Amino acid sequence: MKKALILGALMLTNTVAAEKLTIERIYASPSLDGSSPRNLQVAPDGQRVTYLQGKQSDYERLDLWEYNIASGTSRLLFDSDDLSSGEETLSDEEKARRERMRLSGSGIVSYQWSADGKALLFPMGGDVFYHLLGKPGARQLLDTEAFETDIKLSPKGNYISFIRDQNLYIKHIGSGKETAITTKGGGNIKYGMAEFVAQEEMNRMTGYWWSPDESYIAFTEVDEAPVEVITRSEIYADEIKMIEQKYPKAGTPNATIKLAVQNIASGERQWIDTGKEQDIYIARGKWMPDSEHFTYQWQSRDQQQLELRSYNVNNQQQKLVLKEQSDTWVNLHDDFTFLADGKHFIWASERDGFKHLYLFSNEGKLIRQLTAGEWVVDELEAVNDKTGQVYFTGRMDTPLERHLYVTDLEGSKPQRLTDRDGMHGISFSRDASIYVDSSSTANRPTQVSLHSANGKQLTWLEENALDENHPLTPYLSDWVEPEFGTITNDDGINLHYRLYKPAELKGKHPVIVYLYGGPHAQVVNNAWGGNRGLLMQHWVSKGYVVFSIDNRGSNYRGKAFEEPIYKAMGSVEVDDQVSGVKFLHTLPYVDKERIGVYGHSYGGYMTLMSMFKAGDYFKAGVSGAPVTTWRLYDTHYTERYMG
């Protein structure tokens, strides 16, 4: 299928003037990825899909759109320019939060549906807008000098909640009454806010959680007094700014964190006893459906223990529900959901060496393992409580592609629902009856389609076809499809590689080895590469062979594949990259005297380590934003892998 798409597009180049792909064009507008809506959500009523999309004049200025499933038509719900004039000025906290959430763009960058599907909430410019379906316009709920962040709609839709000046607030939508849940925030003290390492390394972007019935709100108190202040630089085109920041370097004190639960009506506050050991992490928070039990994930500083604990707000007692432990580290995840029966939950674990789904009672008793095998689950996507069907994405067929599968609460053999090759990002409706699929391959930009729960495609939401109007089409005459394969390293372990080679092989060609090499990441996969993939096409057009291999320590191959880097970063990863270079030496068109290496972040670190430890194999290296000493990197990441 992917070849048919590219071949069809190549035929169009006879009618579309061919152009050479340049670095300047890769990073210019409009994006060569084509049209790609963001943050797609099926409305709770299942009748529409909402999404964010850039303007024709500015792809990064996002507006809120709606697709009506019955009529098959799209319409603009809110134009960001109509809601705010002038350039948006973000607070420092919001800048950092968006950076760690990998949110880009301006205008409307996020939104939330009410549980009943009758209202939409979206922040913009530090203020908050509220839209009732069937009513014209949006009501501005906040209009203050301060910049409110982490804005949420309460579960029943009666309140909004937000952080202002390091304190947690709620506001009743009907009456307009605003209540400060906390008042002592400021300086080193932050309420309801995720601390730096929680956002940067734990993927916890919030520090407060509503109970389902809106009776309580749980929140964190963060004290950053123990954290060292460091000075870092921000480099701009015309200046360099020096910034002071609280930054917990490896081996130094973290912020201290406490948990509280507050009754909304009475204002009564309960502090949760997290134990005598204070040097810990609070990884996640989540209420049970009964609104009486708040669960939180307690993680030891060495990250070898993770405990799911349940706190009863009625009797102020708590208990251990389950415990995960490892001799290396326990990976965090968000694959945890309570079932509608009020008696069970689904939890992901790597206890058998691969990430799989398990069914537990609310008391912590293991009922059964729902998925199993030498492959990994990516994410728990949805549960249909009426039918007992469980939907998840995973790598059951190949580590190089992510597909949607369905099993049930009895643990039946999973059935694959996605039929197209490649990587699939899934967003289900709340009743798990339909879903949106954002899929791509290495040769096909992201396409967005709507499906029924059995996998049948209902319609395209954005076909993004490589036709004569697609911005990429003029550059397809030089397009090269990558080759995927495996090699075996010296320890007998199979490693996946991706290879681009020039369309015309003449003599010996230089090689660029592109790598990342670090944990929780994958370079070699059948997914659209965006600007990075286009950059590789540019290199190939200049006569370079471009090669990548996923070494031990990278993601989606199970714990045994990931764990060899424990207390040994920069060792087996380099060995496996050298195995890749030895494979390149066997190719008749490769000039083994001209092999270079390039990477960014952990890939920058890997570039340096490869040059220092395997300089006989790499003749040049380009290292972007590398870690140069782990003593200067943050606690949670560094100590997880280096002890």
Secondary structure as GFF3:
##gff-version 3
##sequence-region A 1 643
A	DSSP	alpha_helix	2	12	.	.	.	ID=ss1
A	DSSP	alpha_helix	23	26	.	.	.	ID=ss2
A	DSSP	beta_strand	38	42	.	.	.	ID=ss3
A	DSSP	beta_strand	48	54	.	.	.	ID=ss4
A	DSSP	beta_strand	61	68	.	.	.	ID=ss5
A	DSSP	beta_strand	73	78	.	.	.	ID=ss6
A	DSSP	alpha_helix	80	83	.	.	.	ID=ss7
A	DSSP	alpha_helix	92	100	.	.	.	ID=ss8
A	DSSP	beta_strand	106	107	.	.	.	ID=ss9
A	DSSP	beta_strand	112	113	.	.	.	ID=ss10
A	DSSP	beta_strand	119	124	.	.	.	ID=ss11
A	DSSP	beta_strand	127	132	.	.	.	ID=ss12
A	DSSP	beta_strand	139	142	.	.	.	ID=ss13
A	DSSP	beta_strand	149	153	.	.	.	ID=ss14
A	DSSP	beta_strand	159	164	.	.	.	ID=ss15
A	DSSP	beta_strand	167	172	.	.	.	ID=ss16
A	DSSP	beta_strand	178	180	.	.	.	ID=ss17
A	DSSP	beta_strand	189	191	.	.	.	ID=ss18
A	DSSP	alpha_helix	196	200	.	.	.	ID=ss19
A	DSSP	beta_strand	208	210	.	.	.	ID=ss20
A	DSSP	beta_strand	216	223	.	.	.	ID=ss21
A	DSSP	beta_strand	229	235	.	.	.	ID=ss22
A	DSSP	beta_strand	240	246	.	.	.	ID=ss23
A	DSSP	beta_strand	256	263	.	.	.	ID=ss24
A	DSSP	beta_strand	269	272	.	.	.	ID=ss25
A	DSSP	beta_strand	280	287	.	.	.	ID=ss26
A	DSSP	beta_strand	293	300	.	.	.	ID=ss27
A	DSSP	beta_strand	305	312	.	.	.	ID=ss28
A	DSSP	beta_strand	318	325	.	.	.	ID=ss29
A	DSSP	beta_strand	336	338	.	.	.	ID=ss30
A	DSSP	beta_strand	344	349	.	.	.	ID=ss31
A	DSSP	beta_strand	356	361	.	.	.	ID=ss32
A	DSSP	beta_strand	366	369	.	.	.	ID=ss33
A	DSSP	beta_strand	377	384	.	.	.	ID=ss34
A	DSSP	beta_strand	389	394	.	.	.	ID=ss35
A	DSSP	beta_strand	403	408	.	.	.	ID=ss36
A	DSSP	beta_strand	415	416	.	.	.	ID=ss37
A	DSSP	beta_strand	423	428	.	.	.	ID=ss38
A	DSSP	beta_strand	434	441	.	.	.	ID=ss39
A	DSSP	beta_strand	444	452	.	.	.	ID=ss40
A	DSSP	beta_strand	457	462	.	.	.	ID=ss41
A	DSSP	three_ten_helix	473	478	.	.	.	ID=ss42
A	DSSP	beta_strand	483	488	.	.	.	ID=ss43
A	DSSP	beta_strand	494	500	.	.	.	ID=ss44
A	DSSP	beta_strand	509	515	.	.	.	ID=ss45
A	DSSP	alpha_helix	530	541	.	.	.	ID=ss46
A	DSSP	beta_strand	545	549	.	.	.	ID=ss47
A	DSSP	alpha_helix	559	562	.	.	.	ID=ss48
A	DSSP	three_ten_helix	563	565	.	.	.	ID=ss49
A	DSSP	alpha_helix	572	585	.	.	.	ID=ss50
A	DSSP	beta_strand	590	600	.	.	.	ID=ss51
A	DSSP	alpha_helix	602	613	.	.	.	ID=ss52
A	DSSP	beta_strand	620	624	.	.	.	ID=ss53
A	DSSP	three_ten_helix	630	632	.	.	.	ID=ss54
A	DSSP	alpha_helix	635	642	.	.	.	ID=ss55
###
